[in-house]
């Protein structure tokens, strides 16, 4: 539990890395962090750059890789930007 409390908020640690280290499913780690009241910092995504990359024809996955975020994060930004890019 202490390891989750210390590493979950750290942006250097991905939820899947924590789960792998503890040999647990990532959903278990989310649940544990929730019970401990530990939160992660939300990253601010550059909406303009995401829209630009998508406009250049990059796939959602490719945009996510370039931006260092999840595909879901890209989808959320595009939806908030008007949905015409997703």
Secondary structure as UniProt FT lines:
FT   HELIX           2..7
FT   TURN            8..9
FT   TURN            11..12
FT   HELIX           15..22
FT   HELIX           26..36
FT   HELIX           47..55
FT   TURN            56..57
FT   HELIX           60..67
FT   HELIX           71..80
FT   TURN            81..82
FT   TURN            84..85
//
